[in-house]
Amino acid sequence: MSQSNLKRRDFAKSLAIGAVLAPIAEAAGQEPAKKDTTSVADLQLEQIKQQYPDERLDDAALKSIRGDLQQQLNRSKILSAFPLTNADEPGFTFAAYRRD
């Protein structure tokens, strides 16, 4: 893989922008790429229906749940494509409490 000069925080900002723009594009009729994860979302939805049978899970609720599953899979794909190394530090500073 090639090294990227993209900082972790800049990547998080661009990811947030993508999360906002994806529903807008979908509402406009331009669906994001969903080819690879479509069957996975369907399998997860079937598992949810089997584990949590409830009469409130009508077609509208299942469609909403499937959309959420699809968004999570798409986000997972984006995050998986961004390589991290052991040199990448967390976004916060942690200091252990030491009793005097």
C-alpha positions in Angstrom: 0.0 0.0 0.0 1.1 3.5 -0.6 1.7 5.9 2.3 -0.8 8.7 2.7 -0.2 12.1 4.1 -3.8 12.3 5.3 -4.0 12.8 9.0 -6.4 10.8 11.1 -8.5 13.9 12.1 -8.7 15.0 8.5 -9.9 11.6 7.6 -12.5 11.7 10.3 -13.8 15.0 9.0 -14.1 13.7 5.5 -15.9 10.6 6.8 -18.4 12.8 8.7 -19.0 14.8 5.5 -19.6 11.5 3.6 -22.0 10.3 6.2 -24.0 13.5 5.8 -23.9 13.5 2.0 -24.8 9.8 1.5 -28.5 10.2 2.6 -28.8 13.3 0.5 -27.5 11.5 -2.6 -29.8 8.6 -1.9 -32.8 10.9 -1.6 -31.8 12.5 -4.9 -31.8 9.1 -6.6 -28.1 8.6 -6.7 -27.4 5.6 -4.6 -23.9 5.0 -3.3 -22.1 1.8 -4.3 -23.8 -1.0 -2.5 -23.0 -4.0 -4.7 -20.6 -5.9 -2.4 -22.5 -5.6 0.9 -26.1 -6.0 -0.2 -26.3 -9.7 0.5 -24.6 -9.2 3.9 -27.2 -6.7 5.0 -30.0 -9.1 3.9 -28.4 -11.9 5.9 -28.1 -9.7 9.0 -31.7 -8.6 8.6 -32.8 -12.2 8.4 -30.8 -13.0 11.6 -32.5 -10.1 13.4 -35.9 -11.3 12.3 -35.2 -14.7 13.7 -33.6 -13.6 16.9 -36.2 -10.9 17.7 -39.6 -12.0 16.3 -42.1 -9.2 17.0 -45.3 -8.1 15.3 -44.0 -4.5 15.3 -41.4 -5.5 12.7 -43.5 -4.6 9.8 -42.2 -3.8 6.3 -41.5 -0.2 7.0 -39.5 -1.1 10.2 -37.6 -3.8 8.4 -36.8 -1.4 5.5 -35.4 1.2 8.0 -33.4 -1.5 9.9 -31.9 -2.7 6.6 -31.0 0.8 5.6 -29.1 1.2 8.9 -27.3 -2.1 8.4 -26.3 -1.0 4.9 -24.9 2.3 6.2 -22.9 0.5 8.9 -21.5 -1.9 6.3 -20.5 1.0 4.0 -18.9 2.9 6.8 -17.0 -0.3 7.8 -15.7 -0.6 4.3 -14.5 3.0 4.2 -12.7 2.6 7.6 -11.2 -0.7 6.7 -9.6 1.0 3.6 -7.7 3.5 5.8 -4.6 1.9 7.2 -3.4 2.6 10.7 -0.1 1.7 12.2 1.1 1.3 15.8 2.6 4.8 15.5 -0.9 6.3 15.2 -1.8 7.9 18.5 -5.3 8.2 19.9 -7.2 11.4 19.5 -7.1 12.1 23.3 -4.4 12.3 26.0 -4.6 9.7 28.7 -2.7 10.1 32.0 -3.0 7.4 34.6 -3.8 8.6 38.1 -1.0 8.0 40.5 -1.6 8.3 44.2 1.1 10.4 45.9 
